[in-house]
Amino acid sequence: LSVSARRVASPHGEFAGAALAYTDVTDFMRLLRVKDEFVASVSHELRTPLTSIVGYVNILLEREDLPPDVVAQLEVVARNTDRLNRLVADLLHTAKSAAGPMHVVRAPTDLAAVVRDSVEAAGPAAARAGVSVQVAVPETLTVMVDQQRMAQVVDNLVSNAVKYSLPGGLVQVSLGLDVDRVELCVIDSGIGISSADRDRLFNQFFRSRQAEERSIQGVGLGLSITKSIVESHGGRIEVESELGQGSVFRVRLPR
Ligand code: ADP
């Protein structure tokens, strides 16, 4: 049952009473649960055939007798399968997060290496988009975090920065210590975010009108997952942005 209340005022604006509205939300809640179960099982079913495709494409790519045009085509298959894999992982993650708090496994992790790996992984997409990526990280910076999940955070922020940049744009990624906190900063000179959108950016499935209009691919799950990972590590994520000027995403984690 959902209850909402409203103050009722007299014509002179004085308190005259209260109105209560009771709504039965049982069907709505059941529908939400069915949706989450559906998303979870479909994502799961998609995983098996995807794993098989990735495996065979990799076996084919190892052959040395392939003509160059076939290699190029197989690389397109590999890239898109990779994207599909990430999408399925995001959907599974989202369905699971509806079921309860996230489970993080902390271990000493070199975040500097994690950042360098993400930047390297974003290299081909940046080159295709004509975007340059600069990285400023210390030699090593070891923090107690869940390595896989933090890699997902950095991957999401860096790939967004590239994706929402314009040709000739610059992405700057930095990692450092600010007193007793670790700070990761991803700056881009891309399409930016309006102040109205900034509040909704981290909601599941949110996409800005600018992203849709430019047909930039995405489903709007990356930032909601990023935020939940950062918060489950006791950290915070902030964004500063101006439409048409670029964006700054800043993650602060306790050391
Ligand atoms: P996706 O990129 O798949 O749409 P995200 O959850 O990562 O999903 O991002 C949600 C939305 O936030 C994007 O659709 C885009 O509108 C906006 N956004 C995220 N990062 C940036 C950025 N660096 N610059 C401009 N807009 C961004």
Residues whose N, C-alpha, C, O or C-beta is under 5 A from the ligand:
A	BS01	ADP	N160 A161 Y164 G190 I191 G192 I193 L201 F206 R207 S208 A211 Q217 G218 V219 G220 L221 G222 L223 S224 S247
